[in-house]
Amino acid sequence: MKLRSPAEYVFRLRQQASNLALLLFPKKRPPRPLRHLDTYRDIMLKLLPDIPRPELIALADAIGAHRFPIFATELDTGPAIDWRKDYLTQRTSGLQYFRFVPYLDAARVGDHKVIWELNRHQHLIVLARAFDATNNAAYLNEITAQLSSWRAQNPFLRGINWASALEVAFRAFSWLAVLALLGDRLPGVDRDALHADLYRHGRYLEHNLSVYFSPNTHLLGESLALAALGRVLDIQRWRELGDNVLRAQRPVQLRSDGGYFEQSTYYHVYALDMYLLHHLLLEPDAESEALLTNMSGFLAAVMGPQRRLPLLGDDDGGNLFWPYGERAQFGRIALERASRVLGREFPAPPSALLAATGLAAVTLGDLFALVDCGPFGPGGAGHSHSDTLSLILRFLDQDILIDPGTFTYTADLAARNLFRGSSVHNTVRIDARDQADPVNPFRWENKPAVKLVSWEPRDEHAVLTAKCESRGFVHRREFHFTPDALVILDRITGPPGPHDIEQFWHTPLQPRQQGNTVQLGPATLELAPDAEIEILPGEYSLRYGQKTPSHRIRVARRSKLPCELQARFTFRRS
């Protein structure tokens, strides 16, 4: 652990001392009765998506039978749920003090993401909504049984389910929602026990905010949960601390164009949802409304006219309110929430340069492209991918070029590095190296310098030029857009001597190659005639833990520098 300042050193010492005090002298009884549950219920009903009754009941019945939809699979736990078990690898961890749990070591504890997703208890919200809709006591009984078994298996501050403050926060959100949706219909003894559980979660969060460890959506989610607990449990210092952190993080984590600073579209949705709840939970102000409007406009731009979320950067597979359904639709659902809260719509703009984040969204006729001409994220850029100067491309609602998604974090390091590497993105790779050096699953070093050179949007034509500098090489890429064509010009300069230059195009379609021409559905791709062209098998991940076959077109040349490569896409509507 690298301590970067005396202030951090003092903060961590106080944090550890507070945790030990909580462990040795746990205060179990909340000091005040519950308040504002009706208000919190109204907030949840505004933010939860509308689900058709048959779909809701089917999902609740599966959960009641202990078949849990987790990421791309369904976990069947059997009658007795082991809350610390990764059911995919069959590994279970023990009850050591939470600071000693090696949660990133998949060989010892399993995939922590799978364990934590179940322990977020968002499925209890499904059961509460089903009980609300049907008054079927089986759903209520299942909620109380699961809460009781979780409480018995996860004593305060012990085991993997206390190892992440963000996961504690997610569970608190779920339990607050259950409490608010059920109200007095939850039996008194269970209501009191849940009240005490929430108090313990709040005490944990108060002393374990990720101020230095993960000052990103982790810090936002933890602070938001603390603020919500402070309001419902009537503990003013929690409410004020959470609110103050969320307000202070606005200029830190959100760029002036509304984008989220970690260069991840999926985490942008997380941040938007968190600030929507904050807006409704506490005292909204003009700054909050302007912030949400800016964030929603950004999301509308990057999703394009198709209203599908592109998976640039990391995707952890979750959602603050409802982690069920297709992940590509989570952005559209978040915009619907924002529209309900703010009372306005957010249509996709014709074209937009989101300069602070480094994205350009281009819509010309039936063509939509999203170009990444921005940097890696700050610090270790843990949720960034090596995708600088890449793009996604759609025509007539058909995905032509795609981003590969994430697939995994720690369960498979080789797959982690592949899915975030340059060779599966629509960009250039030099000498078989990514644009930065992957150090661990959540850190890059030697990040490139990226610069937007020019942006010239017109009604029927747009030109964008950007460059990426890494290890003494400069990759300059020009994009020339029209409604029926896209020309991409790559120029690479750098150290003397021959170098291996590779240009990659990643598609979900079945390519048909004839010479230097490749047919991709409605698109024809013409490539450099003097380069080596091959079609490679590929994979992309539309949700965490799932892989779908795809294809990668590799254009290769071993050449002295400067080296130039061109690709021309033309589109047909028939």
N, C-alpha and C positions, 0 to 999 in steps of 0.2 A: 504494500500500500504506500503510495507516495503522498505525503502530507505537503500541501503546497503553501501553507502559510501558518503562522502562529495561531491565527483565529480558527483555522480548521482543526488544528491540534487541540485547542481548548474545547471546541465544540464536540469533538469526538470523545474526549475524556468525560465531559459532562453527560454525553449521551450514554456511554457505557455505565457510568455511575448510576444514572437514573434507571437504566434497565435492570441492573442488579438490585436496586432498591425495590423495583416493582416485583422482581422475582421473589425476594425475601419477605417483603411486606405487602402482598397484594391487598388492595382495598376492593372488596367485592360488591359493596352496596352503592348504587348510584345515589348522589346526594339530593336529587330533586325528581319530581314526577315528570312523566313525558308531557311535552307540549307541542302544539302546532302539527299534530298528526294529520288533521283534516287538510291543512294547507299543503303538507307534503304529498298527501294522496292526490290532490288536484294537480300538483306539479308533475307527478308520475304519469297521471292519465294524459297530460298534455304531451309528454315526451316519449312515452312508449308507443310503438307503431300499432296501427290498426291491424288486427289479425282476424281473418275469417274464422267464425266459430268452429267449423269442422276441423280446420287446421290446428287451432288452439287445443281442442279436445284430444286430437290424435297425438299431438306432442306431449300433452300432460299425461296421457295414458301410458305412453312409452316411458316417460320419466318415472311414473308411479310403479312401473314394472322394472325399474332400475336399468333401463336402456337409455344411456345419456348421449345425445349428439355432441361430440367433442371434436372440433375442427372438421377433418374430413372423414371421421369414422364414428361408429356408435359403440360406446363402451357398455358392455353387459357385465355389471358387477356381481350379479347374483343377489340373493336375499339380504346378505349382510355386507354393507359397503365398508371397504377398508379405505379410509380417507387419506392415508399417506402412501398409497400404492399407485405406481404407474402400471395400469392394466395392460399396456402394450408390451412392456418388457417384463412384467411380473416382478418388478423390484419394489421393495418396501423399505422405507427408512425408519429410524428409531425416534426416540423422544429426548434426544440431547438438547441442551440449551440452544436456542435458535441461532446464536452466533457461531456455533460449532457445526452447523449442518452444511455439508459440501454440496449445496444444491446445484452447482454448475457441473458436477462430476456425474455424468449420465451413467457411467459404469457402476457407480456406487448407489445412487438413489433413483435411477431412471430419468426420464425426461421430465424435468420440473415443470415445463409448460403444460404437459398433459395433466399432471397432478394438480397444479394450481388452477387450471381452467375448471375442473370439476369443483374445486373448493372455493371458487368465487360464488357459488350457490345462486347463480342467476337462474338456474332451472327452478328454484323455489318460487321465483316471480311467476313463472309459467303456471305452477300449481296454484298459486294464489289467484291469478286471473281466471283459471278454470273454475276454482271454487266460487269466485265472484259471479261467474257466468251461469253456473249450474246449481249451486248450493249443495253439491255432492260432498258429503262429509269425508269420503275417501281421500280427497285431495288435501283437506285440512289435516287429517290424521297422518298422512305421509309427510307433510311439512314438519309437524311436531316430532315425529319419529326420527326424521333425518337430523333435525337440530339436536335432539337428545343424543343420538349416536355420535355426531360430530363433537359435541361438547365432551363426551367421555373419552374420545380418542385423541383430543388435541388440547391438553391442559395448557394454561396460560404460559406463553413464552417458550414452549417446548415443541420441537419438531419442525418439519419442513414448512408447515402451513403458517408459521410465524416468521419465516426467514426473509420475507419480502414485505416491506411496508405497503407497497402498492397493492399486493394481494390482500392484505388486511383491509385496505381501503375498499377494494372491490366487494369483499364479503360484507363489509359494513353497509355499502350502498344497497346490496341485495336484501339484507335483513331489515334495513329501514323501509325499503319498498314493501316487503312482506308485512311488516308491522302496520304500515299506513294503509295498505290495501285491505287487510283483514280487520283492523280496528278491534272492537270489543268481541268480535266473533272468535278471536284467538283465546283459548281458555286462560283464565287468570294466572295459573301457575306457570304456563308456558310463556305468557306475556311477560311476567316478572323475570323469568329466566332469560328471555331474549333481551329485556331491558338491561339486565346485569351484563350479559355478553357484549352488548353494544358499548356499555360503559368501559369495559376492559379494552375493547378495540380502540376507543377514543384515547384512553390513557396511553396505550402503546403508540398511537400515531402522534400524540403530543410530543413524545420524546424521540421519535424516529423518522422525522421528515427527512427526505433525501436531499438536504441542502447542498451537500458535497458529493454524495455517492452517485446520484442520478438526477441532476437538476433539470429534468425535462418533463415529459408527461407523468413520470413517477411523482415528482414534486407537486405537479398540478393536481393529480388525482388524490394524493394523500391529503393535501391541504383542503381540497373540496370536501372530502369525506369528513375531515375534522370540523369544517364549518357546518356541514349538514348535521353532524352529531351534536355540535354545540347548540344548534337551533332547536332540535327535537328534544334533546336531553336537558335543555335550558342551562348550559354551561357557557357563560359569556366569554371566558378566556379562550376556549376552543374556537368559538365562532369568530372572534376577533383575529386570532392567530391565522386561521385558515383564510379568512377574507383578506388580511393584509398581505399574505404571501401571494395569493392569486392576483391581486392588483399589482404587486411589485413585479411579478413575472410577465406581465403584459408586454412591456417594451423589450424584455430579454428574450422571450421565446417566440414572439410573433413579429414578423417583418412588416415593413411599411406597406407592402402590397397585399397583406393579409395572410401570407404563407407562413407555415410552421417551420421553425429554424433547423430542424433535423433533416430536411430534404427528403421527407417521406410523406407521400400523399395519404397513406393509411393513418399515420400518426396525426396528420392534420385533422382528420375526421375525429379522432380521439379528442384533440385539443378543442375543436369546435363544440363537441357535445359537452365537454367539461365546462366551458364558459357559458353555454346555454343554461346549464343547471345552475351555475353560479349566479347568472343574471336573474333567474326566477327565485332563487333561494334567499338571497339577501336584498339589499336595497339597490335596485337598478339605477343607473345614471346614464347621462348622455354619452359618456366615454365608453361605457359597456355596450350600448346599442351600436355606436359607430364601429367598435371593434368587431362585433358579431356580423354587422353588415359587410365589413371588409373581408372577414374570413369566409363568409358565405359566397361573396362575389368571386373570390379566389377559387373556391371549390367548384363553382359553376363553370368557370373558365377551363379548368384542367379536365373536367369530365366531358366537355364538349357537348354538341347537340344530342349525342346518344345518351347522355346522363349516366355514363358508366365510369366507375372510379378506376383510373389507371394505377397500377401498383408500382409506382416509382419508389425506390428505397424499400425499407423493411415493412413487412406486414406480419403482425403477430397473431392474426386470426380472431381476435376478440372484438368486443364492442361494449361501450359503457352501459347501454340500456338493454340490448336484445341481440345476443350473438348467434342468431339463427337465420338461415337463408343464405343466398348467394352473396359473397363478399363484394363483388362488383356493384351490388345495389346499395351497399351501406352508405355510399356518398349521397345517392339520391334520397335515401331515407333521412339522412342528416339534414339535407336541404329542406325537406318537407317539415322537419322539426323547426328549423330556423324560420321558415315561412309562417308557421303557426305562432311562434313566439313573437316575431317582429312585425307580423301583419303585412308582408309584402312578398312578392315572388323574386326569384333569382334566375332569370334566363341566361343561357350561355351567350357570351358576347361574340360578335363575328370573328374578331381576332384580338388578341391581347398579349402585350409583353408584360410579364410579371417580373420586372427587372430586379427587385430586391432578392427574390428567391432564385432567379435565373431560369425561368421557364417561359417559353413562348407558345401560346395556343393559337393555331392558325386554322381558320375555317374559310374555305373558298368553294362555293357550290356544295358538292357532295363529298368533298375531301376535308378530313380533319387530321391535324398533326399536332403533337405535343413534343416540343424540342427541349431537351435538358442542356442548357448552356450555363448552369450554375455550379458553384463549388461543392465539395464534400461538406458535410455538416461541421459544426464547431468541435474543438477538442479532438477526441479520438474518433469522431464521426461514426459512432457505433451503429447507427441505423441507416447509414449511407451505403450505396452500391457504387461500384466502379463503372459508372454509366455516363460519364461526362461526354457531351456532344451526341448522345444517343437520342432516339426519338421513338414514339409510337405513331402508327399510321393507320387510319381507317378510311374506307371509301364505301359509300352506300350502306353504312351500318356494319360493314364487314371489317373485322380486324385483319390488316395486312401485315403489319409489323407489331410485335408485342414486347412487353417487358416480361422477364421470366418469373417475377414474383420472388418469394422468399423460401418456401418449403420448410426450412428448419432453422433453429438457432444453435443448439448445442448437442443434439442427439447424434449428429453426423457431421464432423468438421469438414470432411472433403466435400460433402454436398453443400454445406454452408458457404464455403469459399467458391464453389462452382456457381451457385445461384446468384452470388453478389459480384461475380467477376466480369471482366470486360468481354470475354468470349461468348457470353450468352446475351449480351446487349448489342444494340444496333450502332456500334461504334468501331473504332480502330484500336488494334492492339499492336504494340511494338516489341519485338524480340520476346514474344510469349509472356509478357509481364503485364499485370494489371496497372491501372493508372496510379495506384498507391500500393503500399505493402500491407497485406493483412497480418496483424500481429496475434490477435485472438478473435473469438467470435464477435466481439463488440469493439474492436479497435483497428484503425488504420494508422499507418505512419507514412511520412514522406508524401503528403497529399499534394496533388497538382495545383498549379495556379490556373485559374479559369477566367476568361475575360470575354464579355460580349463586345464585339467589334462594331457591328452595325445592325440596324433593324429598320427596314423600309417597307411598311405595309401599304398596300394600295387596294383598290376595289377588286381587281382581277389578277393581282400579282403581288407577291411578297418575297422579300429577300432578307435572309438573316445570315450573319457571319459571326463566328465565335472561334476562340482558340483555347487550347489546353496545353500547358507547359509542364513537363514532367521529366526529371532525370536528364536534363539537357536537350530533350526533344521538344519540338513544337508541332502540334497537330492543329492545323487551321481547316475549318470546315465551313463551306458555303452551302446554303439551302436556297433554291430558287423554286418558289411555289406558283402554280397556276391552277385553275379548277380541274384541269385534265392531266397535269403532269407535275413531277417533282424531280429536279436535278440536284444531285449532291456532289460537290467537288471537295475532295480531300487532298491536302498538301502537307507533307511531313518533311520537316527539316531537322537537322541535328548533327551529332558527331560523325566524323568520317568513317569510312569502311562500309561494307555491305550490312544491311539489317533486314530482319524478317518483318515485313509489313502485312498485317492481316486486317481485312475489312469483313465485318460480320453482319448478316441480316437474319433476324429470328422471326419465324412465321408459324402460325398455327395451321396454315394451309398445306396441302400436298403440292410441292413444287414440281413443275414439269420443265426440264432443262433441254434446250437445243442450242448447242454451241455456247455463246456468251449471253444468251437470252434465257430468262427463267419466267415461266408463267405462274402467277400467284392469284388464282381466282380472277377478279376483275382487273388485276394489275399485271402489266408486263414490265419486267425488270431487265434492263440492258446494262451489262457490266463491261469492265475493261477487257478488250479482246486479247490482250497479251499477258493476262494474269492467269494463274492457276485457279480454277473454279471447281468447288466440290460441294455436294449437298450432304450434310452430316445429320445424324439423328440428334434430336434435342428433347428437352422437357421443359415444361413451365408449370407453375403452381398457382392455381386460382384460389386456393385456400391453404392455410398452414397444414403441413403434413400430407398434402396430396400432390401427386405428380401426374401430368397429362402429356402424352407424346406430342412432339412438335418437330420442326426441322430448322436447321441453321445452314445458311448459305455462307460459305467461307471463300473469300477472294484473297489470294495470297500472292505476294511477290517478294523475292529476295533482291534487294536493290541498294545501290548507293543513294545517298540523299543529296538533293531533295528528290522526293518521290511523289507522284500524283496518281490518284485513283478517282474514277468517276462512276457514278451509278445514276441511271435515269429510269424513273417509274412513269409509265403512261397508263391511263385508266379508261375503261370502257363501261358503259352503262347497260349494255344489252346482256 
